[in-house]
């Protein structure tokens, strides 16, 4: 019976596909697909139903399911598109098979339901698993990318580096900050490191503890750490919490911190225009003396 029903469905696939496309299109105006272009919607639906029939015909032995679910993840389509589409396929297929019979008994009705369930359920399980796996892979790649951006160490001049921090700092990120800080100091041969907390919204006891640990670690490897970007409200919070930051320099802005870093590395900012004016004056004076 299952073989006969499968042959019936495959032989009349064009009719079933048309019925399925019509049902899918009915709810388009009210769901997530309403913002998708008509061309992309049609092509994706065609590909989806072809994947379903290929899986039914080959009893799930096909790589098309994996490729299709991965493509949907990359396009940003939700998982509900797969599940809704397969449930619609189940309904349409059952209705078509039953419509081909003049009389439908209870036993035949049960056999049809069981047969279609045996085709559709494995496809749902396979697609959901593949979709979830592809999504988890993309999320893991994004997490790695965010980690690389969450604690960057930027060399701005010889022996001077800056670590700008933005957002909240939890234990996991604090560990990453420590690792990047120490690796970067050695890699760039930095004598001074500026930790800029301008973009950190809240500095509580835990955040301050992590920053102090990082600064102390930098000191142990022979470099100086300057904490910059301390806003008035942050300074008030630090004082109220009794946090001791006296072990390393602090500045209210990155500019002031950079000036301190230049002094610590025996450098300073010189106004070249004034220097040129002085040279010209000296040249004029020497000519007058002659």
BELNORDA-V924202 format. One line per field, one symbol per residue. ss: DSSP state (a for helix, b for strand, c for the rest). phi: phi as a letter, one per 20 degrees, with the letter a starting at -180 (. if undefined). A space follows every 50 residues. Layout:
ss: ???
phi: ???
This chain:
ss: caaaaaaaaaacaaaaaaaaaaaaaacaaacaaaaccaaaaaaaaaaaaa aaaaaaaccccccaaaaaaaaaaaacccaaaaaaaaaaaaaaaaaaaaac cccccaaaaaaaaaaaaaaaaaaaaaaaaaaaaaaaaaaaaaaaaaaaaa cccbbbbccbbbbbbbccccaaaaaaaaaaaaaaaaaccccbbbbbbbbc ccccaaaaaaaaaaaaaaaacccbbbbbcccaaaaaaaaacccccccccb bccaaaaaaaaaaacccccccaaaaaaaaaaaaaaaaaac
phi: .ffffffffffdfffffffffffffgeffdcfffeeffffffffffffff fffffffelnebefffffffffffenfffffffffffffffffffffffe dfccefffgfffgfffffeegffgffffffffffffffffffffffffef bfddfdbfmcccdedcnfddffffffgffffffffffeleeccdeedgee fcddffffffffffffffffenddddecnefgffffffffemeedffbfc cfbfffffffffffdmcbedefffffffffffffffffff
